[in-house]
Amino acid sequence: MRKQYLHLSAYSCDKCQGPVISGSLAVRENEISKETEIRQAGAICLSCGHRQNGATKPERVRHLSPVEWDPVGAIEAGHLATAYVEALNRAELG
Ligand SMILES: [Zn+2]
């Protein structure tokens, strides 16, 4: 059965060394299939609010256990978030 999972990881904030929580969503078609449609859901420092996408020291990222996430509505929100991130990236490049 197709299920969506939320993956959370934690790493140190570049600004305040506080915990940044980064989320991504992925879909599994069934129990044994690989995850597909992986997309970032956002990242934010719990301490100062800095939105830091990605760890400066990837070797120190802590991955938390994925949790099942109700796909109703969340998939669309994910697409919105993806579009938003892409728009931001374009803005930064331009
Ligand atoms: Zn911070």
PDB file of the backbone (N, CA, C, O) and the ligand in Angstrom, with CONECT records:
HET     ZN  A 101       1
ATOM      1  N   MET A   1       0.834  -1.193   0.000  1.00  0.00           N
ATOM      2  CA  MET A   1       0.000   0.000   0.000  1.00  0.00           C
ATOM      3  C   MET A   1       0.880   1.258   0.000  1.00  0.00           C
ATOM      4  O   MET A   1       1.879   1.337   0.716  1.00  0.00           O
ATOM      5  N   ARG A   2       0.490   2.217  -0.805  1.00  0.00           N
ATOM      6  CA  ARG A   2       1.250   3.455  -0.954  1.00  0.00           C
ATOM      7  C   ARG A   2       1.176   4.296   0.326  1.00  0.00           C
ATOM      8  O   ARG A   2       0.091   4.604   0.820  1.00  0.00           O
ATOM      9  N   LYS A   3       2.336   4.656   0.842  1.00  0.00           N
ATOM     10  CA  LYS A   3       2.363   5.465   2.064  1.00  0.00           C
ATOM     11  C   LYS A   3       3.383   6.577   1.926  1.00  0.00           C
ATOM     12  O   LYS A   3       4.388   6.451   1.226  1.00  0.00           O
ATOM     13  N   GLN A   4       3.099   7.648   2.603  1.00  0.00           N
ATOM     14  CA  GLN A   4       4.044   8.766   2.603  1.00  0.00           C
ATOM     15  C   GLN A   4       4.752   8.820   3.954  1.00  0.00           C
ATOM     16  O   GLN A   4       4.140   8.603   5.000  1.00  0.00           O
ATOM     17  N   TYR A   5       6.045   9.112   3.914  1.00  0.00           N
ATOM     18  CA  TYR A   5       6.819   9.190   5.153  1.00  0.00           C
ATOM     19  C   TYR A   5       7.469  10.557   5.293  1.00  0.00           C
ATOM     20  O   TYR A   5       7.921  11.171   4.327  1.00  0.00           O
ATOM     21  N   LEU A   6       7.495  10.996   6.525  1.00  0.00           N
ATOM     22  CA  LEU A   6       8.207  12.235   6.856  1.00  0.00           C
ATOM     23  C   LEU A   6       9.546  11.865   7.489  1.00  0.00           C
ATOM     24  O   LEU A   6       9.597  11.150   8.490  1.00  0.00           O
ATOM     25  N   HIS A   7      10.625  12.363   6.891  1.00  0.00           N
ATOM     26  CA  HIS A   7      11.966  12.144   7.431  1.00  0.00           C
ATOM     27  C   HIS A   7      12.449  13.431   8.078  1.00  0.00           C
ATOM     28  O   HIS A   7      12.370  14.507   7.486  1.00  0.00           O
ATOM     29  N   LEU A   8      12.948  13.307   9.297  1.00  0.00           N
ATOM     30  CA  LEU A   8      13.484  14.478   9.981  1.00  0.00           C
ATOM     31  C   LEU A   8      14.967  14.274  10.259  1.00  0.00           C
ATOM     32  O   LEU A   8      15.407  13.176  10.599  1.00  0.00           O
ATOM     33  N   SER A   9      15.714  15.332  10.111  1.00  0.00           N
ATOM     34  CA  SER A   9      17.121  15.270  10.512  1.00  0.00           C
ATOM     35  C   SER A   9      17.455  16.549  11.277  1.00  0.00           C
ATOM     36  O   SER A   9      16.809  17.582  11.105  1.00  0.00           O
ATOM     37  N   ALA A  10      18.455  16.456  12.105  1.00  0.00           N
ATOM     38  CA  ALA A  10      18.841  17.587  12.944  1.00  0.00           C
ATOM     39  C   ALA A  10      20.322  17.869  12.760  1.00  0.00           C
ATOM     40  O   ALA A  10      21.140  16.952  12.688  1.00  0.00           O
ATOM     41  N   TYR A  11      20.655  19.155  12.684  1.00  0.00           N
ATOM     42  CA  TYR A  11      22.070  19.539  12.595  1.00  0.00           C
ATOM     43  C   TYR A  11      22.242  20.927  13.197  1.00  0.00           C
ATOM     44  O   TYR A  11      21.272  21.613  13.520  1.00  0.00           O
ATOM     45  N   SER A  12      23.471  21.307  13.335  1.00  0.00           N
ATOM     46  CA  SER A  12      23.798  22.528  14.055  1.00  0.00           C
ATOM     47  C   SER A  12      23.592  23.771  13.182  1.00  0.00           C
ATOM     48  O   SER A  12      23.957  23.785  12.006  1.00  0.00           O
ATOM     49  N   CYS A  13      23.009  24.799  13.772  1.00  0.00           N
ATOM     50  CA  CYS A  13      22.773  26.066  13.082  1.00  0.00           C
ATOM     51  C   CYS A  13      24.089  26.837  12.922  1.00  0.00           C
ATOM     52  O   CYS A  13      24.888  26.922  13.854  1.00  0.00           O
ATOM     53  N   ASP A  14      24.296  27.395  11.730  1.00  0.00           N
ATOM     54  CA  ASP A  14      25.515  28.164  11.477  1.00  0.00           C
ATOM     55  C   ASP A  14      25.554  29.461  12.279  1.00  0.00           C
ATOM     56  O   ASP A  14      26.627  29.973  12.597  1.00  0.00           O
ATOM     57  N   LYS A  15      24.377  29.984  12.602  1.00  0.00           N
ATOM     58  CA  LYS A  15      24.336  31.283  13.271  1.00  0.00           C
ATOM     59  C   LYS A  15      24.460  31.171  14.784  1.00  0.00           C
ATOM     60  O   LYS A  15      25.177  31.953  15.408  1.00  0.00           O
ATOM     61  N   CYS A  16      23.754  30.186  15.386  1.00  0.00           N
ATOM     62  CA  CYS A  16      23.704  30.161  16.854  1.00  0.00           C
ATOM     63  C   CYS A  16      24.069  28.798  17.426  1.00  0.00           C
ATOM     64  O   CYS A  16      24.044  28.620  18.644  1.00  0.00           O
ATOM     65  N   GLN A  17      24.406  27.840  16.581  1.00  0.00           N
ATOM     66  CA  GLN A  17      24.750  26.470  17.001  1.00  0.00           C
ATOM     67  C   GLN A  17      23.564  25.732  17.597  1.00  0.00           C
ATOM     68  O   GLN A  17      23.726  24.642  18.147  1.00  0.00           O
ATOM     69  N   GLY A  18      22.382  26.308  17.496  1.00  0.00           N
ATOM     70  CA  GLY A  18      21.172  25.630  17.979  1.00  0.00           C
ATOM     71  C   GLY A  18      20.765  24.520  17.033  1.00  0.00           C
ATOM     72  O   GLY A  18      21.392  24.330  15.991  1.00  0.00           O
ATOM     73  N   PRO A  19      19.722  23.784  17.383  1.00  0.00           N
ATOM     74  CA  PRO A  19      19.294  22.665  16.557  1.00  0.00           C
ATOM     75  C   PRO A  19      18.429  23.099  15.374  1.00  0.00           C
ATOM     76  O   PRO A  19      17.365  23.694  15.547  1.00  0.00           O
ATOM     77  N   VAL A  20      18.912  22.787  14.161  1.00  0.00           N
ATOM     78  CA  VAL A  20      18.093  22.974  12.966  1.00  0.00           C
ATOM     79  C   VAL A  20      17.393  21.664  12.675  1.00  0.00           C
ATOM     80  O   VAL A  20      18.028  20.611  12.620  1.00  0.00           O
ATOM     81  N   ILE A  21      16.083  21.729  12.489  1.00  0.00           N
ATOM     82  CA  ILE A  21      15.319  20.545  12.112  1.00  0.00           C
ATOM     83  C   ILE A  21      14.964  20.668  10.639  1.00  0.00           C
ATOM     84  O   ILE A  21      14.369  21.654  10.203  1.00  0.00           O
ATOM     85  N   SER A  22      15.345  19.640   9.882  1.00  0.00           N
ATOM     86  CA  SER A  22      15.072  19.639   8.455  1.00  0.00           C
ATOM     87  C   SER A  22      14.142  18.484   8.138  1.00  0.00           C
ATOM     88  O   SER A  22      14.355  17.364   8.601  1.00  0.00           O
ATOM     89  N   GLY A  23      13.117  18.752   7.353  1.00  0.00           N
ATOM     90  CA  GLY A  23      12.144  17.710   7.025  1.00  0.00           C
ATOM     91  C   GLY A  23      12.098  17.439   5.539  1.00  0.00           C
ATOM     92  O   GLY A  23      12.267  18.349   4.727  1.00  0.00           O
ATOM     93  N   SER A  24      11.868  16.177   5.179  1.00  0.00           N
ATOM     94  CA  SER A  24      11.609  15.846   3.789  1.00  0.00           C
ATOM     95  C   SER A  24      10.534  14.770   3.753  1.00  0.00           C
ATOM     96  O   SER A  24      10.368  13.991   4.691  1.00  0.00           O
ATOM     97  N   LEU A  25       9.813  14.755   2.642  1.00  0.00           N
ATOM     98  CA  LEU A  25       8.731  13.788   2.474  1.00  0.00           C
ATOM     99  C   LEU A  25       9.094  12.836   1.351  1.00  0.00           C
ATOM    100  O   LEU A  25       9.686  13.238   0.349  1.00  0.00           O
ATOM    101  N   ALA A  26       8.732  11.562   1.524  1.00  0.00           N
ATOM    102  CA  ALA A  26       9.004  10.573   0.499  1.00  0.00           C
ATOM    103  C   ALA A  26       7.838   9.593   0.445  1.00  0.00           C
ATOM    104  O   ALA A  26       7.136   9.387   1.436  1.00  0.00           O
ATOM    105  N   VAL A  27       7.645   9.000  -0.713  1.00  0.00           N
ATOM    106  CA  VAL A  27       6.537   8.072  -0.913  1.00  0.00           C
ATOM    107  C   VAL A  27       7.081   6.677  -1.138  1.00  0.00           C
ATOM    108  O   VAL A  27       8.049   6.488  -1.874  1.00  0.00           O
ATOM    109  N   ARG A  28       6.456   5.704  -0.503  1.00  0.00           N
ATOM    110  CA  ARG A  28       6.775   4.301  -0.730  1.00  0.00           C
ATOM    111  C   ARG A  28       5.550   3.604  -1.294  1.00  0.00           C
ATOM    112  O   ARG A  28       4.474   3.627  -0.697  1.00  0.00           O
ATOM    113  N   GLU A  29       5.728   2.984  -2.453  1.00  0.00           N
ATOM    114  CA  GLU A  29       4.584   2.336  -3.094  1.00  0.00           C
ATOM    115  C   GLU A  29       4.107   1.135  -2.296  1.00  0.00           C
ATOM    116  O   GLU A  29       2.910   0.853  -2.254  1.00  0.00           O
ATOM    117  N   ASN A  30       5.050   0.412  -1.651  1.00  0.00           N
ATOM    118  CA  ASN A  30       4.683  -0.705  -0.781  1.00  0.00           C
ATOM    119  C   ASN A  30       5.821  -0.931   0.214  1.00  0.00           C
ATOM    120  O   ASN A  30       6.808  -0.195   0.222  1.00  0.00           O
ATOM    121  N   GLU A  31       5.673  -1.951   1.045  1.00  0.00           N
ATOM    122  CA  GLU A  31       6.619  -2.150   2.151  1.00  0.00           C
ATOM    123  C   GLU A  31       8.067  -2.314   1.685  1.00  0.00           C
ATOM    124  O   GLU A  31       8.995  -1.866   2.359  1.00  0.00           O
ATOM    125  N   ILE A  32       8.256  -2.962   0.522  1.00  0.00           N
ATOM    126  CA  ILE A  32       9.623  -3.299   0.122  1.00  0.00           C
ATOM    127  C   ILE A  32      10.182  -2.384  -0.960  1.00  0.00           C
ATOM    128  O   ILE A  32      11.358  -2.487  -1.310  1.00  0.00           O
ATOM    129  N   SER A  33       9.362  -1.501  -1.487  1.00  0.00           N
ATOM    130  CA  SER A  33       9.859  -0.654  -2.566  1.00  0.00           C
ATOM    131  C   SER A  33      10.738   0.462  -2.013  1.00  0.00           C
ATOM    132  O   SER A  33      10.672   0.816  -0.835  1.00  0.00           O
ATOM    133  N   LYS A  34      11.567   1.005  -2.914  1.00  0.00           N
ATOM    134  CA  LYS A  34      12.390   2.147  -2.522  1.00  0.00           C
ATOM    135  C   LYS A  34      11.516   3.394  -2.454  1.00  0.00           C
ATOM    136  O   LYS A  34      10.440   3.454  -3.048  1.00  0.00           O
ATOM    137  N   GLU A  35      11.994   4.366  -1.732  1.00  0.00           N
ATOM    138  CA  GLU A  35      11.241   5.605  -1.619  1.00  0.00           C
ATOM    139  C   GLU A  35      11.411   6.458  -2.874  1.00  0.00           C
ATOM    140  O   GLU A  35      12.500   6.562  -3.438  1.00  0.00           O
ATOM    141  N   THR A  36      10.318   7.053  -3.285  1.00  0.00           N
ATOM    142  CA  THR A  36      10.334   7.903  -4.478  1.00  0.00           C
ATOM    143  C   THR A  36       9.710   9.250  -4.120  1.00  0.00           C
ATOM    144  O   THR A  36       9.240   9.461  -3.002  1.00  0.00           O
ATOM    145  N   GLU A  37       9.717  10.126  -5.070  1.00  0.00           N
ATOM    146  CA  GLU A  37       9.104  11.454  -4.902  1.00  0.00           C
ATOM    147  C   GLU A  37       9.625  12.154  -3.652  1.00  0.00           C
ATOM    148  O   GLU A  37       8.873  12.803  -2.925  1.00  0.00           O
ATOM    149  N   ILE A  38      10.935  12.010  -3.416  1.00  0.00           N
ATOM    150  CA  ILE A  38      11.527  12.653  -2.240  1.00  0.00           C
ATOM    151  C   ILE A  38      11.593  14.154  -2.474  1.00  0.00           C
ATOM    152  O   ILE A  38      12.050  14.610  -3.522  1.00  0.00           O
ATOM    153  N   ARG A  39      11.142  14.904  -1.508  1.00  0.00           N
ATOM    154  CA  ARG A  39      11.215  16.365  -1.647  1.00  0.00           C
ATOM    155  C   ARG A  39      11.391  17.022  -0.284  1.00  0.00           C
ATOM    156  O   ARG A  39      10.891  16.544   0.734  1.00  0.00           O
ATOM    157  N   GLN A  40      12.088  18.089  -0.302  1.00  0.00           N
ATOM    158  CA  GLN A  40      12.331  18.843   0.920  1.00  0.00           C
ATOM    159  C   GLN A  40      11.047  19.503   1.390  1.00  0.00           C
ATOM    160  O   GLN A  40      10.267  20.014   0.586  1.00  0.00           O
ATOM    161  N   ALA A  41      10.837  19.486   2.700  1.00  0.00           N
ATOM    162  CA  ALA A  41       9.659  20.133   3.264  1.00  0.00           C
ATOM    163  C   ALA A  41      10.035  21.385   4.044  1.00  0.00           C
ATOM    164  O   ALA A  41       9.168  22.073   4.583  1.00  0.00           O
ATOM    165  N   GLY A  42      11.341  21.680   4.103  1.00  0.00           N
ATOM    166  CA  GLY A  42      11.765  22.886   4.796  1.00  0.00           C
ATOM    167  C   GLY A  42      12.714  22.588   5.931  1.00  0.00           C
ATOM    168  O   GLY A  42      12.839  21.445   6.370  1.00  0.00           O
ATOM    169  N   ALA A  43      13.385  23.626   6.403  1.00  0.00           N
ATOM    170  CA  ALA A  43      14.324  23.485   7.513  1.00  0.00           C
ATOM    171  C   ALA A  43      14.339  24.788   8.292  1.00  0.00           C
ATOM    172  O   ALA A  43      14.273  25.875   7.718  1.00  0.00           O
ATOM    173  N   ILE A  44      14.427  24.662   9.607  1.00  0.00           N
ATOM    174  CA  ILE A  44      14.451  25.875  10.431  1.00  0.00           C
ATOM    175  C   ILE A  44      15.166  25.598  11.748  1.00  0.00           C
ATOM    176  O   ILE A  44      15.067  24.506  12.306  1.00  0.00           O
ATOM    177  N   CYS A  45      15.885  26.600  12.232  1.00  0.00           N
ATOM    178  CA  CYS A  45      16.552  26.485  13.530  1.00  0.00           C
ATOM    179  C   CYS A  45      15.513  26.724  14.627  1.00  0.00           C
ATOM    180  O   CYS A  45      14.790  27.720  14.610  1.00  0.00           O
ATOM    181  N   LEU A  46      15.452  25.800  15.571  1.00  0.00           N
ATOM    182  CA  LEU A  46      14.462  25.928  16.645  1.00  0.00           C
ATOM    183  C   LEU A  46      14.835  27.047  17.603  1.00  0.00           C
ATOM    184  O   LEU A  46      13.990  27.538  18.352  1.00  0.00           O
ATOM    185  N   SER A  47      16.061  27.438  17.580  1.00  0.00           N
ATOM    186  CA  SER A  47      16.533  28.431  18.532  1.00  0.00           C
ATOM    187  C   SER A  47      16.393  29.856  18.000  1.00  0.00           C
ATOM    188  O   SER A  47      15.864  30.724  18.694  1.00  0.00           O
ATOM    189  N   CYS A  48      16.863  30.105  16.774  1.00  0.00           N
ATOM    190  CA  CYS A  48      16.862  31.487  16.272  1.00  0.00           C
ATOM    191  C   CYS A  48      15.978  31.687  15.052  1.00  0.00           C
ATOM    192  O   CYS A  48      15.766  32.823  14.628  1.00  0.00           O
ATOM    193  N   GLY A  49      15.460  30.611  14.481  1.00  0.00           N
ATOM    194  CA  GLY A  49      14.551  30.751  13.351  1.00  0.00           C
ATOM    195  C   GLY A  49      15.241  30.846  12.002  1.00  0.00           C
ATOM    196  O   GLY A  49      14.578  31.031  10.982  1.00  0.00           O
ATOM    197  N   HIS A  50      16.570  30.721  11.981  1.00  0.00           N
ATOM    198  CA  HIS A  50      17.314  30.756  10.721  1.00  0.00           C
ATOM    199  C   HIS A  50      16.919  29.563   9.857  1.00  0.00           C
ATOM    200  O   HIS A  50      16.904  28.425  10.325  1.00  0.00           O
ATOM    201  N   ARG A  51      16.598  29.834   8.594  1.00  0.00           N
ATOM    202  CA  ARG A  51      16.208  28.747   7.690  1.00  0.00           C
ATOM    203  C   ARG A  51      17.435  28.249   6.957  1.00  0.00           C
ATOM    204  O   ARG A  51      17.838  28.790   5.927  1.00  0.00           O
ATOM    205  N   GLN A  52      18.009  27.214   7.512  1.00  0.00           N
ATOM    206  CA  GLN A  52      19.260  26.696   6.958  1.00  0.00           C
ATOM    207  C   GLN A  52      19.017  25.363   6.275  1.00  0.00           C
ATOM    208  O   GLN A  52      18.841  24.335   6.927  1.00  0.00           O
ATOM    209  N   ASN A  53      19.010  25.399   4.945  1.00  0.00           N
ATOM    210  CA  ASN A  53      18.799  24.168   4.181  1.00  0.00           C
ATOM    211  C   ASN A  53      20.131  23.470   3.986  1.00  0.00           C
ATOM    212  O   ASN A  53      20.911  23.850   3.113  1.00  0.00           O
ATOM    213  N   GLY A  54      20.395  22.460   4.786  1.00  0.00           N
ATOM    214  CA  GLY A  54      21.620  21.707   4.635  1.00  0.00           C
ATOM    215  C   GLY A  54      22.603  22.011   5.742  1.00  0.00           C
ATOM    216  O   GLY A  54      22.698  23.137   6.230  1.00  0.00           O
ATOM    217  N   ALA A  55      23.332  20.978   6.128  1.00  0.00           N
ATOM    218  CA  ALA A  55      24.284  21.116   7.215  1.00  0.00           C
ATOM    219  C   ALA A  55      25.646  21.520   6.674  1.00  0.00           C
ATOM    220  O   ALA A  55      26.063  21.066   5.609  1.00  0.00           O
ATOM    221  N   THR A  56      26.330  22.376   7.417  1.00  0.00           N
ATOM    222  CA  THR A  56      27.698  22.747   7.051  1.00  0.00           C
ATOM    223  C   THR A  56      28.638  21.561   7.264  1.00  0.00           C
ATOM    224  O   THR A  56      29.606  21.379   6.526  1.00  0.00           O
ATOM    225  N   LYS A  57      28.333  20.756   8.292  1.00  0.00           N
ATOM    226  CA  LYS A  57      29.113  19.546   8.554  1.00  0.00           C
ATOM    227  C   LYS A  57      28.208  18.322   8.389  1.00  0.00           C
ATOM    228  O   LYS A  57      27.617  17.836   9.354  1.00  0.00           O
ATOM    229  N   PRO A  58      28.111  17.833   7.149  1.00  0.00           N
ATOM    230  CA  PRO A  58      27.165  16.736   6.874  1.00  0.00           C
ATOM    231  C   PRO A  58      27.420  15.498   7.722  1.00  0.00           C
ATOM    232  O   PRO A  58      26.497  14.732   8.000  1.00  0.00           O
ATOM    233  N   GLU A  59      28.685  15.297   8.140  1.00  0.00           N
ATOM    234  CA  GLU A  59      28.996  14.102   8.930  1.00  0.00           C
ATOM    235  C   GLU A  59      28.362  14.167  10.319  1.00  0.00           C
ATOM    236  O   GLU A  59      28.295  13.159  11.022  1.00  0.00           O
ATOM    237  N   ARG A  60      27.902  15.345  10.707  1.00  0.00           N
ATOM    238  CA  ARG A  60      27.315  15.465  12.045  1.00  0.00           C
ATOM    239  C   ARG A  60      25.792  15.540  12.019  1.00  0.00           C
ATOM    240  O   ARG A  60      25.167  15.820  13.042  1.00  0.00           O
ATOM    241  N   VAL A  61      25.195  15.293  10.862  1.00  0.00           N
ATOM    242  CA  VAL A  61      23.739  15.295  10.775  1.00  0.00           C
ATOM    243  C   VAL A  61      23.186  14.071  11.497  1.00  0.00           C
ATOM    244  O   VAL A  61      23.675  12.958  11.301  1.00  0.00           O
ATOM    245  N   ARG A  62      22.177  14.274  12.322  1.00  0.00           N
ATOM    246  CA  ARG A  62      21.518  13.146  12.977  1.00  0.00           C
ATOM    247  C   ARG A  62      20.175  12.908  12.327  1.00  0.00           C
ATOM    248  O   ARG A  62      19.336  13.803  12.229  1.00  0.00           O
ATOM    249  N   HIS A  63      19.994  11.683  11.887  1.00  0.00           N
ATOM    250  CA  HIS A  63      18.750  11.326  11.223  1.00  0.00           C
ATOM    251  C   HIS A  63      17.796  10.681  12.214  1.00  0.00           C
ATOM    252  O   HIS A  63      18.144   9.714  12.892  1.00  0.00           O
ATOM    253  N   LEU A  64      16.597  11.223  12.289  1.00  0.00           N
ATOM    254  CA  LEU A  64      15.589  10.657  13.179  1.00  0.00           C
ATOM    255  C   LEU A  64      14.764   9.630  12.408  1.00  0.00           C
ATOM    256  O   LEU A  64      14.757   9.615  11.177  1.00  0.00           O
ATOM    257  N   SER A  65      14.081   8.789  13.141  1.00  0.00           N
ATOM    258  CA  SER A  65      13.291   7.740  12.492  1.00  0.00           C
ATOM    259  C   SER A  65      12.167   8.353  11.659  1.00  0.00           C
ATOM    260  O   SER A  65      11.480   9.268  12.113  1.00  0.00           O
ATOM    261  N   PRO A  66      11.983   7.848  10.442  1.00  0.00           N
ATOM    262  CA  PRO A  66      10.881   8.359   9.633  1.00  0.00           C
ATOM    263  C   PRO A  66       9.525   8.016  10.254  1.00  0.00           C
ATOM    264  O   PRO A  66       9.362   6.968  10.879  1.00  0.00           O
ATOM    265  N   VAL A  67       8.589   8.888  10.076  1.00  0.00           N
ATOM    266  CA  VAL A  67       7.239   8.621  10.573  1.00  0.00           C
ATOM    267  C   VAL A  67       6.262   8.637   9.407  1.00  0.00           C
ATOM    268  O   VAL A  67       6.418   9.398   8.452  1.00  0.00           O
ATOM    269  N   GLU A  68       5.263   7.788   9.506  1.00  0.00           N
ATOM    270  CA  GLU A  68       4.237   7.763   8.480  1.00  0.00           C
ATOM    271  C   GLU A  68       3.485   9.095   8.521  1.00  0.00           C
ATOM    272  O   GLU A  68       3.136   9.603   9.586  1.00  0.00           O
ATOM    273  N   TRP A  69       3.251   9.635   7.338  1.00  0.00           N
ATOM    274  CA  TRP A  69       2.598  10.942   7.273  1.00  0.00           C
ATOM    275  C   TRP A  69       1.412  10.850   6.323  1.00  0.00           C
ATOM    276  O   TRP A  69       1.541  10.446   5.167  1.00  0.00           O
ATOM    277  N   ASP A  70       0.268  11.234   6.839  1.00  0.00           N
ATOM    278  CA  ASP A  70      -0.959  11.156   6.058  1.00  0.00           C
ATOM    279  C   ASP A  70      -0.805  11.935   4.752  1.00  0.00           C
ATOM    280  O   ASP A  70      -0.600  13.148   4.779  1.00  0.00           O
ATOM    281  N   PRO A  71      -0.903  11.246   3.601  1.00  0.00           N
ATOM    282  CA  PRO A  71      -0.661  11.957   2.338  1.00  0.00           C
ATOM    283  C   PRO A  71      -1.765  12.926   1.949  1.00  0.00           C
ATOM    284  O   PRO A  71      -1.552  13.760   1.069  1.00  0.00           O
ATOM    285  N   VAL A  72      -2.929  12.851   2.568  1.00  0.00           N
ATOM    286  CA  VAL A  72      -4.017  13.734   2.155  1.00  0.00           C
ATOM    287  C   VAL A  72      -3.632  15.177   2.411  1.00  0.00           C
ATOM    288  O   VAL A  72      -3.413  15.589   3.550  1.00  0.00           O
ATOM    289  N   GLY A  73      -3.555  15.936   1.331  1.00  0.00           N
ATOM    290  CA  GLY A  73      -3.217  17.351   1.459  1.00  0.00           C
ATOM    291  C   GLY A  73      -1.722  17.579   1.561  1.00  0.00           C
ATOM    292  O   GLY A  73      -1.204  18.553   1.015  1.00  0.00           O
ATOM    293  N   ALA A  74      -1.022  16.689   2.257  1.00  0.00           N
ATOM    294  CA  ALA A  74       0.402  16.898   2.479  1.00  0.00           C
ATOM    295  C   ALA A  74       1.185  16.848   1.169  1.00  0.00           C
ATOM    296  O   ALA A  74       2.175  17.563   1.010  1.00  0.00           O
ATOM    297  N   ILE A  75       0.748  16.009   0.234  1.00  0.00           N
ATOM    298  CA  ILE A  75       1.465  15.896  -1.030  1.00  0.00           C
ATOM    299  C   ILE A  75       1.365  17.218  -1.794  1.00  0.00           C
ATOM    300  O   ILE A  75       2.345  17.693  -2.368  1.00  0.00           O
ATOM    301  N   GLU A  76       0.185  17.792  -1.792  1.00  0.00           N
ATOM    302  CA  GLU A  76       0.044  19.077  -2.471  1.00  0.00           C
ATOM    303  C   GLU A  76       0.875  20.146  -1.780  1.00  0.00           C
ATOM    304  O   GLU A  76       1.520  20.967  -2.433  1.00  0.00           O
ATOM    305  N   ALA A  77       0.851  20.129  -0.459  1.00  0.00           N
ATOM    306  CA  ALA A  77       1.654  21.091   0.292  1.00  0.00           C
ATOM    307  C   ALA A  77       3.128  20.912  -0.057  1.00  0.00           C
ATOM    308  O   ALA A  77       3.876  21.882  -0.179  1.00  0.00           O
ATOM    309  N   GLY A  78       3.532  19.637  -0.216  1.00  0.00           N
ATOM    310  CA  GLY A  78       4.910  19.353  -0.587  1.00  0.00           C
ATOM    311  C   GLY A  78       5.249  19.941  -1.939  1.00  0.00           C
ATOM    312  O   GLY A  78       6.324  20.513  -2.121  1.00  0.00           O
ATOM    313  N   HIS A  79       4.340  19.805  -2.884  1.00  0.00           N
ATOM    314  CA  HIS A  79       4.596  20.384  -4.205  1.00  0.00           C
ATOM    315  C   HIS A  79       4.695  21.897  -4.108  1.00  0.00           C
ATOM    316  O   HIS A  79       5.520  22.527  -4.771  1.00  0.00           O
ATOM    317  N   LEU A  80       3.842  22.466  -3.273  1.00  0.00           N
ATOM    318  CA  LEU A  80       3.906  23.912  -3.077  1.00  0.00           C
ATOM    319  C   LEU A  80       5.247  24.300  -2.497  1.00  0.00           C
ATOM    320  O   LEU A  80       5.884  25.252  -2.948  1.00  0.00           O
ATOM    321  N   ALA A  81       5.674  23.543  -1.479  1.00  0.00           N
ATOM    322  CA  ALA A  81       6.955  23.838  -0.838  1.00  0.00           C
ATOM    323  C   ALA A  81       8.083  23.708  -1.849  1.00  0.00           C
ATOM    324  O   ALA A  81       9.000  24.528  -1.873  1.00  0.00           O
ATOM    325  N   THR A  82       8.015  22.669  -2.690  1.00  0.00           N
ATOM    326  CA  THR A  82       9.049  22.475  -3.703  1.00  0.00           C
ATOM    327  C   THR A  82       9.069  23.659  -4.664  1.00  0.00           C
ATOM    328  O   THR A  82      10.135  24.168  -5.010  1.00  0.00           O
ATOM    329  N   ALA A  83       7.901  24.090  -5.088  1.00  0.00           N
ATOM    330  CA  ALA A  83       7.814  25.228  -6.009  1.00  0.00           C
ATOM    331  C   ALA A  83       8.362  26.483  -5.338  1.00  0.00           C
ATOM    332  O   ALA A  83       9.034  27.301  -5.965  1.00  0.00           O
ATOM    333  N   TYR A  84       8.061  26.613  -4.059  1.00  0.00           N
ATOM    334  CA  TYR A  84       8.522  27.775  -3.299  1.00  0.00           C
ATOM    335  C   TYR A  84      10.048  27.779  -3.211  1.00  0.00           C
ATOM    336  O   TYR A  84      10.689  28.807  -3.433  1.00  0.00           O
ATOM    337  N   VAL A  85      10.625  26.612  -2.884  1.00  0.00           N
ATOM    338  CA  VAL A  85      12.079  26.513  -2.772  1.00  0.00           C
ATOM    339  C   VAL A  85      12.732  26.798  -4.124  1.00  0.00           C
ATOM    340  O   VAL A  85      13.757  27.474  -4.201  1.00  0.00           O
ATOM    341  N   GLU A  86      12.124  26.272  -5.187  1.00  0.00           N
ATOM    342  CA  GLU A  86      12.677  26.511  -6.519  1.00  0.00           C
ATOM    343  C   GLU A  86      12.639  28.008  -6.854  1.00  0.00           C
ATOM    344  O   GLU A  86      13.580  28.555  -7.429  1.00  0.00           O
ATOM    345  N   ALA A  87      11.544  28.643  -6.484  1.00  0.00           N
ATOM    346  CA  ALA A  87      11.417  30.077  -6.738  1.00  0.00           C
ATOM    347  C   ALA A  87      12.487  30.844  -5.969  1.00  0.00           C
ATOM    348  O   ALA A  87      13.100  31.774  -6.493  1.00  0.00           O
ATOM    349  N   LEU A  88      12.702  30.439  -4.715  1.00  0.00           N
ATOM    350  CA  LEU A  88      13.733  31.084  -3.901  1.00  0.00           C
ATOM    351  C   LEU A  88      15.113  30.910  -4.530  1.00  0.00           C
ATOM    352  O   LEU A  88      15.898  31.855  -4.614  1.00  0.00           O
ATOM    353  N   ASN A  89      15.392  29.671  -4.973  1.00  0.00           N
ATOM    354  CA  ASN A  89      16.688  29.394  -5.577  1.00  0.00           C
ATOM    355  C   ASN A  89      16.905  30.247  -6.822  1.00  0.00           C
ATOM    356  O   ASN A  89      17.987  30.787  -7.050  1.00  0.00           O
ATOM    357  N   ARG A  90      15.855  30.349  -7.613  1.00  0.00           N
ATOM    358  CA  ARG A  90      15.962  31.175  -8.820  1.00  0.00           C
ATOM    359  C   ARG A  90      16.226  32.628  -8.443  1.00  0.00           C
ATOM    360  O   ARG A  90      17.042  33.305  -9.069  1.00  0.00           O
ATOM    361  N   ALA A  91      15.523  33.101  -7.407  1.00  0.00           N
ATOM    362  CA  ALA A  91      15.683  34.479  -6.975  1.00  0.00           C
ATOM    363  C   ALA A  91      17.123  34.739  -6.531  1.00  0.00           C
ATOM    364  O   ALA A  91      17.707  35.785  -6.814  1.00  0.00           O
ATOM    365  N   GLU A  92      17.679  33.731  -5.813  1.00  0.00           N
ATOM    366  CA  GLU A  92      19.050  33.908  -5.321  1.00  0.00           C
ATOM    367  C   GLU A  92      20.056  33.890  -6.463  1.00  0.00           C
ATOM    368  O   GLU A  92      21.037  34.635  -6.456  1.00  0.00           O
ATOM    369  N   LEU A  93      19.798  33.025  -7.448  1.00  0.00           N
ATOM    370  CA  LEU A  93      20.722  32.939  -8.584  1.00  0.00           C
ATOM    371  C   LEU A  93      20.621  34.203  -9.428  1.00  0.00           C
ATOM    372  O   LEU A  93      21.624  34.697  -9.941  1.00  0.00           O
ATOM    373  N   GLY A  94      19.395  34.726  -9.571  1.00  0.00           N
ATOM    374  CA  GLY A  94      19.205  35.899 -10.413  1.00  0.00           C
ATOM    375  C   GLY A  94      19.711  37.104  -9.667  1.00  0.00           C
ATOM    376  O   GLY A  94      19.653  38.219 -10.184  1.00  0.00           O
TER     377      GLY A  94
HETATM  378 ZN    ZN A 101      20.074  29.244  14.999  1.00  0.00          ZN2+
END
